[in-house]
């Protein structure tokens, strides 16, 4: 195993923190939410700005509740089914 160039970007297991992985965390960063939705980080910020995806501020940082992601996807599924 090679030593990472920037140790601050790795967790204790040596995984890069800037590479989101599937987790069960209740609150997600915009990057993690983008990964879960398979969209860009910019799209997540757009969804938060429009109010479609509620954001939570904790100490100046933005987080999205996993439950909000699931509700957003459920809403998209429902709209898709109504349009069919």
Protein Blocks (a to p, Z undefined) as FASTA:
>chain_A
ZZdfblmlpcfkopafklccddfbfbdcfklmmmmnopafklmmmmmmnopaccddeehi
acddfklmmmmmmmmmmmmmmmZZ
